[in-house]
Amino acid sequence: MSADSRKNLFYDVAISFAGEDRRHARSLADELVRRGVSVFYDEFERSSLWGHDLYTYLVDIYQNRACFCVAFLSKHYAKKLWASHERKAAQARAFREQGEYLLPIRLDSTEIPGMLPTTGYLTWPPDDAVSTARLLIDKLRHEGRRDAVLSQDDQLTTSFTRSTGELDQFELKAFLDETYGADGRMTPFSYSYLAEHLEHMGFSSVAQLRKCVSGIDAKAICEALHSGRRQGQITTFEDVLLVAMGANYMRLHKWAPEHWFSARCLANLRLLDEAGIDVGDFDPNTANS
């Protein structure tokens, strides 16, 4: 498939996994979405999946609708019928294109039918959601799918400049470090990029952000959305913003027109509701800073 054809695909990445390995798949899906990558992940697509003939629908997704398929290989993956179904669809695409469409991640040493031992793998650990997302974005940029959402790390460190807006990125980092703990994995670009999104929603000062998230229990949110698994600083903050702003977060966000973004937010709002966490309606455009 040509680069021009790939630009017309609906998803950047489709994730294939066994249910027992969901926590790994969800961590990667969240990290990719945070970086602006469109992801097919089942929990983000409940409304789309409802009522479909899933056998036919998923063949189309994994064989035709994504630029890359990431598969989490494990002893569980080897036994699951749906995982095998997804893998065979992805392998058919890879065979047709004779390219690196199917990108495997090993969670253990289980051999998977049809996966050649000479195939290049990632292994979790030592790799994780952050390192894998960076590699995927590099591949997507090579395919013409991303407009350099992230460049190489050495380029990122030089891009930490003040935005044209009012939100000071240095103050933003200090606020996040103070509120959610420092996160050494975050690059300078991470705060610059986050500031742009916050300004797009209408935030103009750290004082306004502090007012927005005041009193919200990040630990309870993490338990509801991630089964208590500790998340990165910015992911934690964005989860808290969703709780504080509710529908306004979806409406005002830069990615509001994107189906995958609204699907992810709705999935998270459903989990928050099930956990009994009240969602607010903070709007930075009407609140006093």
Beta strands, then each sheet from edge to edge (+ up, - down):
strand 1: 11-16
strand 2: 39-40
strand 3: 66-73
strand 4: 102-106
strand 5: 122-123
sheet 1: 2+ 1+ 3+ 4+ 5+
end
